[in-house]
Amino acid sequence: MTASGVAAGQSAERSGLQAEVTREGITVTEAGQSLLHYQLRTKSLDGAWPRANYIHPLYDLDGNVITEDFPEDHGHHRGIFWAWHQVRVGDQKVGDAWVCKDFLWDVQSQGIEYDTGGCLRLIANVEWKSPRICNQSGEMLPIVAERTVISVHPVHNKYRLLDFEISLRALLRNVRIGGSEDVKGYGGFSPRIKLSENQKFVGNNGLVEPQKTAVEAGPWIDISNETGGLAILCHPSNPGFPQSWILRAERSMQNAQYPGAEPVELSTTTQTVLRYRLVIHRSAVDQTNIAELFAEYASEVH
């Protein structure tokens, strides 16, 4: 079954997973329980930090919201997002997608598909634009074509899998993207999730201590406490694998860093593809379970 380009006010459903499309975005539910909302339309907080093309809210297995949007400490943070401080055309910095300044995500089209296993795929085709790059008529020119596929898997008794495949292709020559221009170099795929005082950060080699700068912690990080948590898995096909991590124990996002402070060029002919899997789990899922889930993810052919 495929429901491509579902219009606002319509819905698609199969195997308990349902997607409802409105002007604001796409809400996915399973058996009547909300799972996530993808933001199609640009939203802001009283005109500040305008943004689109991200996930919020994201819910845990018990229906509790686990992401944050417009948090007081970093108003530009938003749910599950992927963004870069540096978006450059030649020597010109054309906008800051991380802090939502001089930047626009123009969702050109969206669609919903199902695979034979009952997985729901949310597909968004997005153009990056900036008021700093316009034609002679003053119209903003598209800078990058982004195609993002968010795959929502049916729930297991202990966890849910959520996949992101983010494909980027430059529409202008000499487009480069990069992280913050400091020793931290943060940028890329970034969940802003609610944290507790007793959560632990665990990688494939055990406990990880968040630092001010990037840490080398392997291909996955699990952030959880005694009730459950969220694991972030990086696919081995990602450029720069295994990516470094910017981790924060409070009041901030968690970032699978790519490419770091030094920007990289995007091709006009070949896609740069970034793949990540989130594992939303109960406390019964431990380090061994996450390692096994990563091995399964790593073995998938794309």
Beta strands, then each sheet from edge to edge (+ up, - down):
strand 1: 2-3
strand 2: 11-14
strand 3: 17-21
strand 4: 25-30
strand 5: 33-39
strand 6: 43-45
strand 7: 48-51
strand 8: 55-58
strand 9: 80-83
strand 10: 86-89
strand 11: 92-95
strand 12: 104-114
strand 13: 120-129
strand 14: 144-152
strand 15: 159-170
strand 16: 175-178
strand 17: 188-191
strand 18: 200-203
strand 19: 206-207
strand 20: 220-225
strand 21: 228-234
strand 22: 245-246
strand 23: 255-257
strand 24: 264-265
strand 25: 272-282
sheet 1: 1+ 12- 13+ 14- 15+ 25- 21+ 20- 18+ 19-
sheet 2: 2+ 3- 4+ 5- 8+
sheet 3: 6+ 7-
sheet 4: 9+ 17- 23+ 22-
sheet 5: 11+ 10- 16+ 24-
end
